[in-house]
Amino acid sequence: MSVYAGTGEWELKKMIIEIGRRIWTRGYVAANDGNITVKINDKEILTTPTGISKGFMTQDMILKMTLDGDLITKSPKYKPSSEVKMHLEVYRQREDIGSVIHAHPPHCTGFAVAGIPLDQCVLPEAILTIGAVPIARYGTPSTREIPDSIKPFVQNSDAILLENHGALTFGADLVSAYHRMETLEHAAQIVFLAIQLGNVNLIPRDQVDKLMFLRDKYGMTGRVTACVTRPPQPAKEEPSRDVVEQITKKVMDRLKN
C-alpha cells in the first residue's frame, strides 16, 4: 500500500514539481536530465516527462502509468522517460517503496564514473541513512540493461550509483527519496575533499555498531548495507607513575645542563 493512497493526484503533482525544482536548483541535474516517480497506489505511478527540465515543470506535464509500464495519460505533447524502466524495477522488487529519483549529482556521479563505490564508513549521518552505496554496472539508457544492472542491489540498499551515468535513490515517500539523494551527494563531496587532503579516516567498527543499535532503537526506516570500517582502536594505557617520574627527571637534568 502506497503512503500516498488517498492523496489527490493534483497535490502529488505539485510535490513532484517542487522536488524537481530542488534537484535542478542544487545542480543535481542539467538541462532535461533526471526523472522522478511516485507510486499512487498498488497499480499506478506518476512520472515526470522526457525532454523537460526538472526546474520548469507544470502539473499538466506529469503523466500517469501502470506499474506494468502502460501509459494511462494520453498527451500529444508529453511522453514518459525511457528510463522509467529502472523505477518500475524498484517498485516490483520493493513493496515498501513509494518514490524513486534518478539524477546526476556531480560528486557522486564522479565516483560512479571513476568506478569507486561510496562504501566507506566516514559520516554518522550517511551510515544511518544510506550505508554502503554500491555501483551498478553500466547499461545503455532506454534499454533493459539498466533495470537488470540494479537488480542485485535493490533489496539491500536505498541508494545506488549507476556506472558512468548517475545515481538512483528511493524511499517510502518522495521526501525521503530526495533526502537520500542529498545525503548521497553531500557524503560524496566530503569524501572527495578528504581524498584531496590526503586521508580518509574511517569510523571504527565498534562505533559503527553503536550507530546501528541507535538506528534500530529509533525505528529508522529503509535498508542499508554495512560499510567498510577500521578495526576498533585499543584503549591507550596510561603511563605508570614510575615512568612519568623517570621522564620528568631526565627532562629536569637536561634543563640544568
C-alpha positions, -999 to 999 in steps of 0.1 A, spaced: 0 0 0 14 34 -10 18 60 17 0 83 -8 -31 63 -11 -60 88 -7 -38 118 -16 -51 138 -45 -31 135 -77 -30 172 -81 -13 175 -48 12 148 -56 20 165 -89 27 197 -70 51 178 -48 69 162 -77 73 197 -93 88 211 -61 113 182 -57 122 186 -94 128 223 -89 151 215 -59 172 189 -77 176 213 -107 184 243 -84 211 223 -65 227 212 -97 218 176 -94 206 176 -130 214 197 -161 192 206 -190 165 179 -192 183 152 -172 168 131 -144 134 116 -136 110 113 -107 82 89 -100 57 85 -71 35 54 -65 -1 65 -62 -15 30 -53 -6 -6 -58 -12 -3 -96 -3 32 -107 25 58 -106 30 94 -116 62 102 -136 80 132 -150 81 136 -188 110 132 -210 127 162 -226 116 187 -200 139 204 -175 131 194 -139 132 231 -130 104 241 -154 77 215 -150 39 222 -146 11 199 -134 -1 191 -169 33 176 -178 32 149 -151 20 116 -165 2 86 -151 13 50 -158 6 15 -146 33 -5 -127 34 -27 -158 46 2 -178 15 11 -197 8 48 -202 -26 60 -188 -23 97 -195 -29 104 -232 -10 135 -241 0 147 -276 29 167 -261 44 147 -233 59 112 -230 75 94 -201 112 90 -199 125 57 -213 145 54 -180 112 49 -161 120 12 -166 145 13 -137 119 29 -115 94 2 -123 121 -24 -114 125 -9 -79 87 -9 -74 85 -46 -85 111 -56 -60 101 -34 -30 65 -30 -20 77 -6 7 90 20 -18 67 49 -27 91 71 -47 122 68 -69 145 96 -80 172 95 -107 197 123 -110 233 132 -119 248 150 -88 284 159 -98 304 144 -69 286 111 -65 284 107 -103 322 114 -104 327 84 -81 304 64 -104 325 74 -134 357 66 -116 343 32 -106 347 39 -69 318 28 -46 308 50 -17 311 21 7 333 35 35 321 45 70 330 81 71 299 101 83 275 90 110 245 105 91 254 86 59 259 54 78 224 57 93 205 67 62 223 52 31 250 29 44 274 15 18 264 26 -17 272 1 -45 278 7 -82 256 -10 -107 274 -19 -140 269 4 -170 238 -1 -191 226 16 -223 199 42 -215 164 33 -225 171 -5 -226 166 -33 -201 203 -32 -194 199 -6 -166 170 -22 -148 189 -55 -150 221 -39 -136 203 -26 -105 185 -59 -97 213 -73 -74 212 -42 -52 176 -31 -48 167 -54 -19 196 -43 3 201 -6 -4 181 26 -9 208 43 -29 227 30 -59 254 46 -81 250 39 -119 283 34 -136 291 63 -159 256 76 -155 244 90 -122 226 79 -90 193 64 -80 176 68 -46 143 56 -33 122 57 -2 87 52 13 78 87 1 91 114 -22 107 135 6 127 105 19 139 96 -16 150 132 -21 168 134 12 187 102 4 199 119 -28 210 149 -8 228 128 17 245 108 -10 258 139 -28 269 155 4 288 125 16 304 121 -18 316 157 -17 331 153 17 349 121 8 362 138 -24 376 167 -3 392 143 22 409 125 -6 423 158 -18 436 165 17 454 131 17 435 110 42 401 94 46 397 85 83 372 56 87 350 52 117 359 21 138 337 -10 137 326 -7 174 314 29 168 295 18 137 279 -9 157 267 17 182 252 37 154 233 7 140 220 0 175 206 35 177 192 31 142 172 1 153 163 17 186 147 47 170 130 27 143 147 43 113 132 30 80 148 20 48 175 -6 41 213 -1 44 243 -23 37 272 -24 61 300 -1 51 338 -6 53 352 3 87 386 2 105 392 -22 135 383 -9 170 410 12 185 427 -4 215 424 16 247 455 36 254 474 25 285 481 53 310 519 55 318 528 43 352 538 68 379 574 55 378 577 61 341 563 96 345 588 103 372 617 90 352 608 111 322 604 142 344 638 136 360 655 133 326 639 165 314 649 184 345 685 171 343 688 183 307 674 217 317 701 220 344 728 213 319 
